[in-house]
Amino acid sequence: MLKGLGSLGDMGKMMKAAQEMQGKMAEMQEELGRIVVIGESGAGLVKARATAKGELTGLDIDPSIFNGDDKEMVEDLILAAIKDAQSKAAERSQDEMRKMTESLGLPADMKMPF
């Protein structure tokens, strides 16, 4: 009587899996906003804090580097610390994405559209 409905059941499973993945992606995005990474430069004289989403949240500069003659060096150290924080944020985000795809039974190297 309902012989041809086998593929509809599979479609329902796919839709449920897609909804589950969407929910997990939303949770992961929230978690990435709570994870903090710290980038450093100048052997820790300048530290930049960012979320794993890449949002810069703070900057810590050791006062010993403030010398009027070293303005360009200080600017370079600040820029380097921010770039380091952003790089660490991107790495952490990729790690979290990899964990999520594996938990869903997807290949670890699968690229998500986010």
N, C-alpha and C positions, 0 to 999 in steps of 0.2 A: 504494500500500500504506500509506504513512504520511502521507497527504495532510493530515489535520487537525492535524498537529503543528507547523505554522508558528507559531501563537501561543505554544506552549510554549517555542520558541526565544527569542521575544521576552521571555517571562517570565523565562527564564534570564538574559538580558542585563540585565533590570531588577534582578534579585536581585544580580547581580554588581556593577552600578553602585551599588546601595544599600550593599553591603558595602564597596565602595571609599570611598564617602562617609563611612561610619561610621568607617573607619580614618583618613581624613583629618581628621575631626572630633576624634578622639582625639589625633592628632598636634598639631592646632591648639591644643587645650586645654593640652597639655604646653608648647607654645611660648609661649602666653599667660602661663603661670606663670613663664617665664624672662625675658620682656620687662619692663623696668623703666621706669616713667614717673615724672616728678618734678613735683609741684605746688608752686607758690610763692605767698606772700603777703607784703605789706609790702616790696615791691621786693626780694624774695629774703632777707629777714631770717628767714623761716620757710620751710622746705622739707620736704615730705612725699614719701617714696618709696613707690610701690606697684607691684604687678605689674599687667599688663594685665588680669588677672582681677579686679582691684579690691582685692586684699589689701594692707593697709598693712604695709610692711616696715621703715620707719624714719622718723625725724623729726630734723631738724637745725634748731636754734634758735640764732640769733646771740645771744651773751651780752649784747650791748648793750641788748637790749630788756627785760632783767630789772630792773625798778624797782618797788618795792612799791606805788607809786601807780598803776601801769599794768596791774594784774592783769587787768582786764576786756579791755583792748586786746590783751594777750598771748593770752588765751583766744580772742578773735575771730580773731587772726592764725593761730593753730594750726588752728582750725576751718576757716578759709578755705583754708589750704594743703591740708588733708585733702580738702576738697570739690573743689579744683582737681585734685588727684591722681586722685581717683575719676572726675572728668569726663574727664580725659585717658585714663585706663584704659578707660573705656567707648568713647571715640572710637577708640582703637587696636584694641580688640577688634572693633568694627564694621568697621574697615578690613581687618583680617585675615580676617574672615568674608566680606567682599565679594570679596577676592582668591581665597579658596577656592572660592566659588560660581562665579566666573568661570572658574577653572581646570577646573571640572567641566562647563563649558558651560551653566551655569544662569544665569538673569537676575541681574544684579548686585544688584538690589533685592529679591531673593527673601528672605523672612523664614524663617529656620530655627527649629526649635522649641527652640533652646538659648539 
